[in-house]
Amino acid sequence: MTTPREARAWSPLWLECSGLPELLAEKTRGTHGWVLFKKVVELDCERNSAPGTVEISLDELEERTGLAPDKARKAAIVLRKLKLLAFFLPDNNEEAALFRVVTPLQTPQSPEVIREKNSHLFEQGGGYFRYFDDCAVAGDDDLPSNDPDLKAVVDLYFDVVGLKMNVFILDELRMLPQKFPMDEIRRVFGRARKNEIRSLRWVMQELVRRHKKAEDAPPPPALPAAESTDGAQIPLFSGNEDDDINF
């Protein structure tokens, strides 16, 4: 009998054996922390082949997890303090928030202990642990020397917003080149500089807004082809113009 195809949510099994469910139940005084973390992981596994950034509004999170936006905000702050999640939360629950699982993920039980205690669960090539294996270890305050895009974003932040830096700000900056094109990031920081807006929150919200606007825009109509002297059809150039910002 053929199994019907269906959409499924999935997450790495090793996380359930890592001690995180118990830790988050203790730190968030209930299931809020684990429910939020597991949903971010499921969305990341669905949308990204390697660990990356997840975009979802708090309203949609409530619909999919039962967590009210205020509970999700409080749980997210605890997860950030535990260095499990990096995120950007807009003021409006309807707007998209950004989440990223911090890697390499530090769990109460190490991957080595998990593999040893639960060997029957990770047989037949199931020993790869997403968020830990193949994740480079970097200091909280160190910029990866092999990531020029991140260095460029940090330079823009220092130039436009200010010199204050900590691990939480750096985590937010890391999400930008993972989610948005560098040209768009430079353009939005340039707009902030021109209008003397010294706010990383504004930059993040503007990038999310422009990204959503571009996704929702209908595709441009096909341009007619021009005829050459020998009767061949020559497609007209349809490159994107640089969108100068007028105020």
Secondary structure, 3 states (H helix, E strand, C coil): CCCCCCCCCCCCHHHHHCCHHHHHHHHCCCCHHHHHHHHHHHHHHHHCCCCCEEEEEHHHHHHHHCCCHHHHHHHHHHHHHCCCEEEECCCCCCCEEEEEECCCCCCCCCHHHHHHHCHHHCCCCCCCCCCCCCCCCCCCCCCCCCCHHHHHHHHHHHHHCCCCCCHHHHHHHHHHHHHCCHHHHHHHHHHHHHCCCCCHHHHHHHHHHHHHHHHHCCCCCCCCEEECCCCCEEECCCCCCCCCCCC
